[in-house]
């Protein structure tokens, strides 16, 4: 079986997958537990600045662009 990474959580009794995935009974699994990374004040400052720039670039007054402006549609785009 190929290696697949799935997000999951522990509810205090069992591990639950966060997204559906077909597993056969007896499938061997490797579980990696991630703890919260230590806080880094400089990283927090950069994340805050990035968030502010994102908000400035995509504010509430961002215009809606019509589909007619698309020059070449992406054939893999499933939205609409």
HULINKA-V186327 format. One record per helix or strand of 2 or more residues. SS is the DSSP state (hx for helix, st for strand). FROM is the first residue (numbers start at 0). LEN is the number of residues. If there is no record, write none. Layout:
BEGIN
<<SS;FROM;LEN> <SS;FROM;LEN>>
END
This chain:
BEGIN
<<st;7;3> <st;14;3> <hx;40;17> <hx;66;3>>
END
